[in-house]
């Protein structure tokens, strides 16, 4: 369980997290989406206890989290994570020694799947393989909460497919809360159960992918017809091209006539409409 209550994080006069209240009670694979600078990494680091928040409270399994918390129950790996320049097998062995619940069998299986050379020192690995080693250590930790910050950076297309399969298998073996921050939206859609969107330090959306499939639509046509069809519905964005208007909604599907075109939004298009800004303002 993760609970955030009125969480704010400021650096000087800048608020990176703004009064966030969020409750995650069920095991699952969650995707955290946000534009660069939206507050994703700050949010993950705060939940992991890597940094203190300014105001509010963060709890994991009923334990208040801060930098002084001895065992947060959270395993966190950020992008470009660094390790001692030791052979990979040695790094995995050290991780298992300091964590009695470490799943060494799972770590070994992942090593074999990704054809990682256990004798090779960490600094001699490619960026993608360094990231994979960090992810393996994180997933094999068996912590109740796993946070992965941009874990597919440096992965080619085949490695990304393998990673998502590995993530799913790890969750099946050890159900827990796994939050993955990523920019590659459509690829992870097959893997996750719920979506969290953060924008300018605030949570804009937290719901299932099924909700997006059932309630996210675009309605296109003449403005007067689109306005009638979408009246009293939740419009999250709008585009105008020539004399035609496209309204993006997150609501019940509207009833449209033959003069209008109704389409389901992809996850990526939904995200763009939720956080798309022009000149600092929502479209």
C-alpha positions as CSV (number, residue, x, y, z in Angstrom):
1,X,0.0,0.0,0.0
2,X,1.2,3.5,-0.9
3,X,-0.5,6.5,0.6
4,X,0.3,10.2,-0.2
5,X,-1.5,12.9,1.7
6,X,-1.2,16.6,0.7
7,X,2.4,16.0,-0.6
8,X,4.3,19.1,-1.7
9,X,8.0,19.3,-2.7
10,X,9.6,22.7,-3.3
11,X,13.1,23.7,-4.4
12,X,13.5,27.4,-3.5
13,X,10.4,29.1,-5.0
14,X,9.6,26.3,-7.4
15,X,7.0,23.7,-6.5
16,X,7.8,20.4,-8.1
17,X,5.0,18.4,-6.4
18,X,1.9,20.3,-5.6
19,X,-0.5,19.0,-2.8
20,X,-0.7,15.4,-4.1
21,X,-3.0,13.0,-2.5
22,X,-2.9,9.5,-3.9
23,X,-3.8,6.0,-2.6
24,X,-2.5,2.8,-4.2
25,X,-3.9,-0.2,-2.4
26,X,-3.8,-3.1,-4.8
27,X,-0.9,-5.0,-6.2
28,X,-0.4,-4.3,-9.9
29,X,1.8,-2.9,-12.6
30,X,1.2,0.9,-12.8
31,X,2.5,3.2,-15.5
32,X,3.5,6.8,-14.5
33,X,3.4,9.2,-17.4
34,X,4.3,12.8,-17.6
35,X,6.2,15.3,-19.7
36,X,9.9,16.1,-19.0
37,X,10.0,18.1,-15.8
38,X,6.4,17.1,-14.7
39,X,7.7,15.7,-11.4
40,X,7.9,12.0,-12.1
41,X,11.4,11.3,-10.7
42,X,10.8,13.6,-7.7
43,X,7.6,11.7,-6.9
44,X,9.4,8.3,-7.2
45,X,12.4,9.4,-5.1
46,X,10.1,10.8,-2.4
47,X,8.1,7.5,-2.2
48,X,11.4,5.6,-2.0
49,X,12.7,7.8,0.8
50,X,15.6,9.1,-1.2
51,X,14.6,12.7,-0.5
52,X,12.3,14.4,2.0
53,X,9.2,16.2,1.0
54,X,8.4,19.8,2.1
55,X,4.9,19.2,3.5
56,X,2.5,16.3,3.7
57,X,2.9,12.6,4.4
58,X,4.0,9.5,2.5
59,X,3.3,6.0,3.9
60,X,4.2,2.6,2.5
61,X,2.5,-0.4,4.2
62,X,1.6,1.9,7.1
63,X,5.2,3.2,7.6
64,X,5.9,6.9,7.3
65,X,8.6,7.4,4.7
66,X,11.5,9.9,4.9
67,X,15.3,9.8,4.4
68,X,15.6,8.6,8.0
69,X,13.4,5.5,7.5
70,X,15.6,2.5,7.9
71,X,13.6,0.0,5.8
72,X,11.1,1.6,3.5
73,X,10.0,-1.6,1.9
74,X,10.7,0.1,-1.5
75,X,13.1,-0.9,-4.2
76,X,13.9,2.0,-6.5
77,X,16.2,2.2,-9.5
78,X,16.6,5.5,-11.4
79,X,17.8,5.8,-15.0
80,X,21.6,5.8,-15.3
81,X,21.9,4.2,-11.9
82,X,25.5,3.6,-10.9
83,X,27.0,0.5,-9.2
84,X,30.5,-0.5,-8.0
85,X,32.6,-1.5,-10.9
86,X,32.5,-5.2,-10.1
87,X,31.6,-8.2,-12.2
88,X,27.9,-8.5,-12.7
89,X,27.7,-11.9,-10.8
90,X,29.4,-10.3,-7.8
91,X,26.9,-7.4,-7.8
92,X,24.0,-9.9,-7.8
93,X,25.7,-11.9,-5.0
94,X,26.2,-8.8,-2.9
95,X,22.5,-7.8,-3.4
96,X,21.4,-11.2,-2.2
97,X,23.6,-11.0,0.9
98,X,22.2,-7.7,2.1
99,X,18.6,-8.7,1.4
100,X,17.4,-12.1,2.9
101,X,14.3,-12.0,0.7
102,X,16.3,-11.6,-2.5
103,X,15.2,-13.9,-5.3
104,X,18.5,-15.1,-6.6
105,X,16.8,-17.7,-8.8
106,X,14.8,-15.0,-10.6
107,X,17.9,-12.8,-11.0
108,X,19.8,-15.8,-12.6
109,X,16.9,-16.5,-14.9
110,X,16.9,-12.9,-16.1
111,X,20.6,-12.9,-16.5
112,X,20.4,-15.9,-18.8
113,X,17.5,-14.5,-20.8
114,X,19.3,-11.3,-21.6
115,X,22.6,-13.1,-22.2
116,X,24.4,-11.0,-19.7
117,X,28.0,-11.9,-19.2
118,X,28.3,-12.3,-15.4
119,X,32.1,-12.0,-15.5
120,X,32.0,-8.6,-17.2
121,X,32.5,-5.6,-15.0
122,X,29.6,-3.1,-14.7
123,X,31.4,-0.2,-16.3
124,X,32.3,-2.3,-19.4
125,X,28.6,-2.9,-20.2
126,X,26.6,-1.0,-22.7
127,X,24.0,1.6,-21.5
128,X,21.2,-0.9,-22.2
129,X,22.9,-3.7,-20.3
130,X,23.8,-1.5,-17.4
131,X,20.1,-0.5,-17.1
132,X,19.1,-4.2,-17.3
133,X,21.4,-5.2,-14.5
134,X,19.9,-2.4,-12.3
135,X,16.4,-3.5,-13.2
136,X,17.2,-7.2,-12.4
137,X,18.6,-6.2,-9.0
138,X,15.5,-4.1,-8.3
139,X,12.9,-6.7,-9.4
140,X,14.6,-9.6,-7.6
141,X,14.7,-7.6,-4.3
142,X,11.1,-8.9,-3.4
143,X,10.3,-5.5,-1.8
144,X,6.5,-4.8,-1.5
145,X,6.9,-1.7,-3.7
146,X,9.2,-1.5,-6.8
147,X,9.8,1.8,-8.6
148,X,11.4,1.8,-12.0
149,X,12.4,5.2,-13.5
150,X,12.7,5.0,-17.3
151,X,13.9,1.4,-17.2
152,X,14.0,0.9,-21.0
153,X,16.4,3.7,-21.8
154,X,19.1,2.3,-24.0
155,X,17.1,-0.8,-24.9
156,X,16.6,-1.8,-28.5
157,X,13.1,-3.0,-29.7
158,X,13.8,-6.7,-28.9
159,X,15.1,-5.9,-25.4
160,X,12.0,-3.8,-24.7
161,X,9.7,-6.7,-25.6
162,X,11.8,-9.0,-23.4
163,X,11.7,-6.5,-20.6
164,X,7.9,-6.2,-20.6
165,X,7.6,-10.0,-20.5
166,X,10.1,-10.2,-17.7
167,X,8.1,-7.5,-15.8
168,X,4.9,-9.5,-16.2
169,X,6.6,-12.8,-15.1
170,X,8.2,-11.1,-12.1
171,X,4.8,-9.7,-11.0
172,X,3.1,-13.1,-11.4
173,X,5.7,-14.7,-9.2
174,X,5.7,-11.9,-6.6
175,X,2.5,-9.8,-6.8
176,X,3.3,-6.3,-5.5
177,X,3.0,-2.7,-6.5
178,X,5.3,-1.9,-9.4
179,X,5.4,1.6,-10.8
180,X,7.1,2.2,-14.1
181,X,7.9,5.6,-15.4
182,X,8.3,5.7,-19.2
183,X,8.0,7.8,-22.3
184,X,7.3,4.8,-24.6
185,X,3.5,4.8,-24.0
186,X,1.9,2.3,-26.4
187,X,4.4,-0.5,-25.8
188,X,3.7,-0.7,-22.1
189,X,0.0,-0.6,-22.5
190,X,-0.2,-4.4,-22.9
191,X,1.6,-4.8,-19.6
192,X,0.0,-2.4,-17.1
193,X,-3.2,-2.4,-15.2
194,X,-3.5,1.3,-14.2
195,X,-2.3,4.6,-15.4
196,X,-1.1,7.6,-13.4
197,X,-0.6,10.9,-15.3
198,X,1.3,13.7,-13.6
199,X,1.4,17.2,-15.0
200,X,3.2,20.3,-13.6
201,X,3.5,18.5,-10.2
202,X,-0.2,17.5,-9.9
203,X,-1.9,14.2,-10.5
204,X,-4.1,14.7,-13.6
205,X,-5.4,11.1,-14.0
206,X,-5.4,7.9,-12.0
207,X,-7.6,5.1,-13.4
208,X,-7.5,1.8,-15.3
209,X,-6.7,1.4,-19.0
210,X,-10.2,0.1,-19.4
211,X,-11.5,3.5,-18.3
212,X,-9.5,5.1,-21.1
213,X,-10.8,2.5,-23.6
214,X,-14.4,3.1,-22.6
215,X,-14.4,6.9,-22.1
216,X,-11.7,8.6,-24.2
217,X,-13.0,9.7,-27.7
218,X,-12.5,12.3,-30.4
219,X,-15.5,13.8,-32.1
220,X,-14.9,15.6,-35.4
221,X,-17.1,17.6,-37.7
222,X,-18.6,21.1,-38.1
223,X,-18.3,23.1,-34.9
224,X,-22.0,23.6,-34.4
225,X,-22.6,19.8,-34.7
226,X,-19.7,18.9,-32.4
227,X,-20.8,21.4,-29.8
228,X,-24.3,19.9,-29.7
229,X,-22.9,16.3,-29.5
230,X,-20.4,17.1,-26.7
231,X,-22.6,19.5,-24.6
232,X,-22.2,18.8,-20.9
233,X,-19.5,16.3,-21.5
234,X,-15.9,16.5,-20.1
235,X,-13.8,18.0,-22.9
236,X,-10.1,17.6,-22.4
237,X,-8.9,19.2,-25.6
238,X,-9.9,20.7,-28.9
239,X,-8.3,21.3,-32.3
240,X,-9.6,23.4,-35.2
241,X,-8.5,22.9,-38.8
242,X,-10.2,25.0,-41.4
243,X,-13.9,24.8,-40.8
244,X,-13.7,21.5,-38.9
245,X,-13.4,21.0,-35.2
246,X,-12.2,17.9,-33.2
247,X,-13.1,17.8,-29.6
248,X,-11.4,15.2,-27.3
249,X,-13.5,14.0,-24.4
250,X,-13.2,11.7,-21.4
251,X,-16.8,10.8,-20.6
252,X,-19.6,8.6,-21.7
253,X,-19.6,8.1,-25.5
254,X,-21.7,10.8,-27.2
255,X,-24.5,10.1,-29.6
256,X,-23.4,11.3,-33.0
257,X,-25.2,11.7,-36.3
258,X,-23.9,10.8,-39.7
259,X,-22.2,14.2,-40.1
260,X,-19.8,13.5,-37.2
261,X,-16.9,11.1,-36.8
262,X,-16.4,9.3,-33.5
263,X,-13.1,7.6,-32.7
264,X,-11.6,5.9,-29.7
265,X,-8.4,7.7,-28.5
266,X,-5.2,5.7,-28.3
267,X,-3.4,5.8,-25.0
268,X,-0.8,8.2,-26.4
269,X,-3.4,10.5,-27.9
270,X,-5.2,10.5,-24.6
271,X,-2.0,11.4,-22.7
272,X,-1.2,14.2,-25.2
273,X,-4.7,15.7,-24.7
274,X,-4.5,15.5,-20.9
275,X,-1.1,17.3,-20.7
276,X,-0.9,19.1,-24.0
277,X,-0.1,22.8,-23.5
278,X,0.3,25.8,-25.7
279,X,1.8,28.9,-24.3
280,X,1.5,27.5,-20.8
281,X,-2.3,27.0,-21.1
282,X,-4.3,23.8,-21.6
283,X,-5.6,23.5,-25.1
